[in-house]
């Protein structure tokens, strides 16, 4: 499908994309670049990529497709660093988990004849780095692509076919729609869990037995509060407005629930919990 | 250890207690009573209990120990219904998940020579009824007993030995301490999850794609929002003040987090998420 793929950021996502496309025979040669030279060397040694580059210029100058999988806060700068060296016809796509701000910043950076396509593979593990990558990470998982009115149709189709070759089901969505959806189903639950761990810890200051009993249900519920802090800082900063909208909605729901606990309104509470159960069972 | 055990409420908890003690050879004969006669018949057919009683009086009148495992809202009334028929020396204990209000109500109901010991086995499954019970439910799980200044020491020791025979690790705690601990580590997470499901559902009214993407992380996080609504109504009503204290603490944490998202304070957010991760990893 393509001759040369450049992967910028050869971590779990970038490395797995490379492995998946190599395994599918969808690419002839993969060049990797990573600011972490130790990780990059490991990527080469493990065969995650075929070659490694010393800088952005040599990484992308012969690429048909550039896949950027660096932290979201670094994405625009990485695209800007690649842009001057992109060969004509090159397609650039990313794996960032926030899209509106990023797509708006990256599209105008493309030189004439090069095309940007925003993307977000819905996949991951608790591990990171090239050594954590594996060819089947995207198998059966969704990948959201976020074309805009400026997106080149052939570039979009190429990126879609590559994600499909990696095993993903591709869906297209406007960048802002993507951000609103993930604010609700992913970013909000993370914020809720982060606040919960803090609230339980503050309670533990008043009652020493609390920590000893915090295992069990609390364990599963707060797993997401162990997610990478700098990644979630970036998501909170870059998806600020959609996130604020759902934080606000959550605050209203919580305040209403607390008020009904305060007045002891059993009928309301049972109805609220019944609806929660029905909604949750419908969603899953 | 005892000759006759009466189990009032032969569901998952009551039935499993009976099975566990029979399996351990800690009881000679178990009499069951349940307001749900279909469930009670099934308990007999499945051998969960040895005999079934037609009313509270015949269930408890020959019992050395009475174990009540009815919904918490019905517990005090069930203890009151048994009290006139308790033989001298009988020990009464319960499995209710809220303790302060219940222990305070049940202790004075005991006739002369009979003793109440509050308890809360930390075990359960998503299923209910006698057919869901099994002998190893309490194996390796904690059981909290909540003695007070009025508790008879021999009665406490008997109840402790029985739970140990059922495979549990027994810990004693004041009733109010119990309620504060579980408000923080169990009741608060449930309220947080119930509100989350509602907030996501409200978001879905504005953005149709949301429900389609609600699986994955959201699934684990909201499992507890599928818990039995009437049980959680009762817990919210009966543990009102300790629950309000932690709901309040949570509301403060969430408001602080939202404010920092609103102003885009990346350093604060990263620090908050880092602390969450550390606290959570310490707790688990």
Boltz contact constraints between the chains, C-beta under 6 A:
constraints:
  - contact:
      token1: [A, 180]
      token2: [B, 207]
      max_distance: 6.0
  - contact:
      token1: [A, 181]
      token2: [B, 209]
      max_distance: 6.0
  - contact:
      token1: [A, 181]
      token2: [B, 210]
      max_distance: 6.0
  - contact:
      token1: [A, 181]
      token2: [B, 213]
      max_distance: 6.0
  - contact:
      token1: [A, 184]
      token2: [B, 200]
      max_distance: 6.0
  - contact:
      token1: [A, 184]
      token2: [B, 203]
      max_distance: 6.0
  - contact:
      token1: [A, 184]
      token2: [B, 210]
      max_distance: 6.0
  - contact:
      token1: [A, 185]
      token2: [B, 213]
      max_distance: 6.0
  - contact:
      token1: [A, 185]
      token2: [B, 214]
      max_distance: 6.0
  - contact:
      token1: [A, 185]
      token2: [B, 218]
      max_distance: 6.0
  - contact:
      token1: [A, 189]
      token2: [B, 218]
      max_distance: 6.0
  - contact:
      token1: [A, 189]
      token2: [B, 221]
      max_distance: 6.0
  - contact:
      token1: [A, 192]
      token2: [B, 192]
      max_distance: 6.0
  - contact:
      token1: [A, 192]
      token2: [B, 196]
      max_distance: 6.0
  - contact:
      token1: [A, 194]
      token2: [B, 273]
      max_distance: 6.0
  - contact:
      token1: [A, 194]
      token2: [B, 276]
      max_distance: 6.0
  - contact:
      token1: [A, 195]
      token2: [B, 253]
      max_distance: 6.0
  - contact:
      token1: [A, 195]
      token2: [B, 254]
      max_distance: 6.0
  - contact:
      token1: [A, 195]
      token2: [B, 257]
      max_distance: 6.0
  - contact:
      token1: [A, 196]
      token2: [B, 192]
      max_distance: 6.0
  - contact:
      token1: [A, 197]
      token2: [B, 276]
      max_distance: 6.0
  - contact:
      token1: [A, 197]
      token2: [B, 279]
      max_distance: 6.0
  - contact:
      token1: [A, 197]
      token2: [B, 280]
      max_distance: 6.0
  - contact:
      token1: [A, 198]
      token2: [B, 253]
      max_distance: 6.0
  - contact:
      token1: [A, 199]
      token2: [B, 249]
      max_distance: 6.0
  - contact:
      token1: [A, 199]
      token2: [B, 250]
      max_distance: 6.0
  - contact:
      token1: [A, 199]
      token2: [B, 253]
      max_distance: 6.0
  - contact:
      token1: [A, 200]
      token2: [B, 184]
      max_distance: 6.0
  - contact:
      token1: [A, 201]
      token2: [B, 279]
      max_distance: 6.0
  - contact:
      token1: [A, 202]
      token2: [B, 249]
      max_distance: 6.0
  - contact:
      token1: [A, 203]
      token2: [B, 184]
      max_distance: 6.0
  - contact:
      token1: [A, 203]
      token2: [B, 246]
      max_distance: 6.0
  - contact:
      token1: [A, 207]
      token2: [B, 180]
      max_distance: 6.0
  - contact:
      token1: [A, 209]
      token2: [B, 181]
      max_distance: 6.0
  - contact:
      token1: [A, 210]
      token2: [B, 181]
      max_distance: 6.0
  - contact:
      token1: [A, 210]
      token2: [B, 184]
      max_distance: 6.0
  - contact:
      token1: [A, 211]
      token2: [B, 283]
      max_distance: 6.0
  - contact:
      token1: [A, 213]
      token2: [B, 181]
      max_distance: 6.0
  - contact:
      token1: [A, 213]
      token2: [B, 185]
      max_distance: 6.0
  - contact:
      token1: [A, 214]
      token2: [B, 185]
      max_distance: 6.0
  - contact:
      token1: [A, 214]
      token2: [B, 283]
      max_distance: 6.0
  - contact:
      token1: [A, 217]
      token2: [B, 224]
      max_distance: 6.0
  - contact:
      token1: [A, 218]
      token2: [B, 185]
      max_distance: 6.0
  - contact:
      token1: [A, 218]
      token2: [B, 189]
      max_distance: 6.0
  - contact:
      token1: [A, 219]
      token2: [B, 284]
      max_distance: 6.0
  - contact:
      token1: [A, 220]
      token2: [B, 220]
      max_distance: 6.0
  - contact:
      token1: [A, 221]
      token2: [B, 189]
      max_distance: 6.0
  - contact:
      token1: [A, 222]
      token2: [B, 280]
      max_distance: 6.0
  - contact:
      token1: [A, 224]
      token2: [B, 217]
      max_distance: 6.0
  - contact:
      token1: [A, 225]
      token2: [B, 276]
      max_distance: 6.0
  - contact:
      token1: [A, 225]
      token2: [B, 280]
      max_distance: 6.0
  - contact:
      token1: [A, 226]
      token2: [B, 277]
      max_distance: 6.0
  - contact:
      token1: [A, 226]
      token2: [B, 280]
      max_distance: 6.0
  - contact:
      token1: [A, 229]
      token2: [B, 270]
      max_distance: 6.0
  - contact:
      token1: [A, 229]
      token2: [B, 273]
      max_distance: 6.0
  - contact:
      token1: [A, 229]
      token2: [B, 274]
      max_distance: 6.0
  - contact:
      token1: [A, 229]
      token2: [B, 277]
      max_distance: 6.0
  - contact:
      token1: [A, 230]
      token2: [B, 270]
      max_distance: 6.0
  - contact:
      token1: [A, 232]
      token2: [B, 273]
      max_distance: 6.0
  - contact:
      token1: [A, 233]
      token2: [B, 266]
      max_distance: 6.0
  - contact:
      token1: [A, 233]
      token2: [B, 269]
      max_distance: 6.0
  - contact:
      token1: [A, 233]
      token2: [B, 270]
      max_distance: 6.0
  - contact:
      token1: [A, 236]
      token2: [B, 261]
      max_distance: 6.0
  - contact:
      token1: [A, 236]
      token2: [B, 269]
      max_distance: 6.0
  - contact:
      token1: [A, 237]
      token2: [B, 264]
      max_distance: 6.0
  - contact:
      token1: [A, 237]
      token2: [B, 266]
      max_distance: 6.0
  - contact:
      token1: [A, 243]
      token2: [B, 261]
      max_distance: 6.0
  - contact:
      token1: [A, 244]
      token2: [B, 262]
      max_distance: 6.0
  - contact:
      token1: [A, 246]
      token2: [B, 203]
      max_distance: 6.0
  - contact:
      token1: [A, 247]
      token2: [B, 258]
      max_distance: 6.0
  - contact:
      token1: [A, 249]
      token2: [B, 199]
      max_distance: 6.0
  - contact:
      token1: [A, 249]
      token2: [B, 202]
      max_distance: 6.0
  - contact:
      token1: [A, 250]
      token2: [B, 199]
      max_distance: 6.0
  - contact:
      token1: [A, 253]
      token2: [B, 195]
      max_distance: 6.0
  - contact:
      token1: [A, 253]
      token2: [B, 198]
      max_distance: 6.0
  - contact:
      token1: [A, 253]
      token2: [B, 199]
      max_distance: 6.0
  - contact:
      token1: [A, 254]
      token2: [B, 195]
      max_distance: 6.0
  - contact:
      token1: [A, 257]
      token2: [B, 195]
      max_distance: 6.0
  - contact:
      token1: [A, 258]
      token2: [B, 247]
      max_distance: 6.0
  - contact:
      token1: [A, 261]
      token2: [B, 236]
      max_distance: 6.0
  - contact:
      token1: [A, 261]
      token2: [B, 243]
      max_distance: 6.0
  - contact:
      token1: [A, 262]
      token2: [B, 244]
      max_distance: 6.0
  - contact:
      token1: [A, 264]
      token2: [B, 237]
      max_distance: 6.0
  - contact:
      token1: [A, 266]
      token2: [B, 233]
      max_distance: 6.0
  - contact:
      token1: [A, 266]
      token2: [B, 237]
      max_distance: 6.0
  - contact:
      token1: [A, 269]
      token2: [B, 233]
      max_distance: 6.0
  - contact:
      token1: [A, 269]
      token2: [B, 236]
      max_distance: 6.0
  - contact:
      token1: [A, 270]
      token2: [B, 229]
      max_distance: 6.0
  - contact:
      token1: [A, 270]
      token2: [B, 230]
      max_distance: 6.0
  - contact:
      token1: [A, 270]
      token2: [B, 233]
      max_distance: 6.0
  - contact:
      token1: [A, 273]
      token2: [B, 194]
      max_distance: 6.0
  - contact:
      token1: [A, 273]
      token2: [B, 229]
      max_distance: 6.0
  - contact:
      token1: [A, 273]
      token2: [B, 232]
      max_distance: 6.0
  - contact:
      token1: [A, 274]
      token2: [B, 229]
      max_distance: 6.0
  - contact:
      token1: [A, 276]
      token2: [B, 194]
      max_distance: 6.0
  - contact:
      token1: [A, 276]
      token2: [B, 197]
      max_distance: 6.0
  - contact:
      token1: [A, 276]
      token2: [B, 225]
      max_distance: 6.0
  - contact:
      token1: [A, 277]
      token2: [B, 226]
      max_distance: 6.0
  - contact:
      token1: [A, 277]
      token2: [B, 229]
      max_distance: 6.0
  - contact:
      token1: [A, 279]
      token2: [B, 197]
      max_distance: 6.0
  - contact:
      token1: [A, 279]
      token2: [B, 201]
      max_distance: 6.0
  - contact:
      token1: [A, 280]
      token2: [B, 197]
      max_distance: 6.0
  - contact:
      token1: [A, 280]
      token2: [B, 222]
      max_distance: 6.0
  - contact:
      token1: [A, 280]
      token2: [B, 225]
      max_distance: 6.0
  - contact:
      token1: [A, 280]
      token2: [B, 226]
      max_distance: 6.0
  - contact:
      token1: [A, 283]
      token2: [B, 211]
      max_distance: 6.0
  - contact:
      token1: [A, 283]
      token2: [B, 214]
      max_distance: 6.0
  - contact:
      token1: [A, 284]
      token2: [B, 219]
      max_distance: 6.0
